[in-house]
């Protein structure tokens, strides 16, 4: 979401649940998603409790669609690499230009959740 990885330079939302809807430059057949957070070593507190934990990704036909096509449910590993890639889990024949990232929990921060970078990978339709 943000072009740099300095602690605090993130797109933050209140609480541990939220969503982000992204319009891509073209319709694609999604193959994977990348979620990135700062490593614990760069965190001033030594932990990354504000990192997303449980999340899912949906493909939408338009931004007003209530429930998109589920592309996968995932867990970002706070002890893993800062940049983690997640393959599309659900069989899907559709191409999408709009993708929704839905976050259900973080790693324990009581006030907010931080998103540093979210990427969508795929093949042009």
Order of alpha helices (4+ residues) and beta strands (2+ residues): beta-beta-beta-beta-beta-beta-beta-beta
